[in-house]
Amino acid sequence: MAKLRFVLQTTCIFLALFSSGFAHHSFSNFDMEQTLTLNGVATRWEWTNPHSYLYVMVHDEKAGDQEWAVEFHAVGQLLRLGLKKDSFKAGDKINVLAHPSRDGSKLVFFSSITLPDGRTIKFR
């Protein structure tokens, strides 16, 4: 009986601790089958966890200038990809290939990006 209680408690603790982490890292709010290209100028770079964001001002002939938010992974993953806190600064010309948000907002998820120094970083 004590063994069963231990197994049940351990299982409940494991599920409570780790299931929310798996749910959080879903990409369901992005259309991962579609990609779009953003060419613009960086306005700011938020180096934060659990996600970092690069804001890019993109000029559209019909709609004028529009700021897009490019969502990235957590800082640890970005470091492994070769990105750093100082990888972008306001005014940098940016080219991003990204997955659009399903809700049509100006939010995209990073697939690849060409850095100001010409290097290209790819997610997959």
Beta strands, then each sheet from edge to edge (+ up, - down):
strand 1: 36-46
strand 2: 53-60
strand 3: 64-71
strand 4: 93-100
strand 5: 107-114
strand 6: 120-122
sheet 1: 6+ 5- 3- 2+ 1- 4+
end
